[in-house]
């Protein structure tokens, strides 16, 4: 007796589910995007601009990043300069991936983009670079852009070069092999990296 109404209800739910799921990758990866760090208070620090362009492979894009110099301060730590974002509780220093790598990205693989945004955290009173306090952002594409959540890494692991083309911290999906460790995002001041 209530079958037509039940079928209509199921149709509406299915349609909404389809629209929701199909919109997950509606954000366009190609183009010029703003890269931001978000702290635990919701403050936004604009790191710079990410340019994503076509390649000869239709599934991949080339990317390059241009720093917003006004956001960073130069810290001299352990006899070298680091470009750092000074927060309220900690300092986040960008650590440049030191080897050649394919600056390529696709909707299904953000690994090398993640390796472009390696950071080391320290307190304002520390004067040395403690590379074991590393952070990489595990990224995913959403309707509003790319969202990165912090994972812990030991940046001493990249003191010697990995095999060519091998991402030393993996793709973020497998944390069992020790390259990345899950952390409570609230344990860090900069809780999110956002590209939009």
Helices and strands as residue ranges (DSSP letters): H 3-22, E 31-39, E 44-54, E 61-67, G 69-71, E 73-77, E 80-86, E 91-95, E 104-105, H 111-115, E 118-122, E 134-142, E 145-153, G 155-158, E 181-182, G 185-187, E 190-195
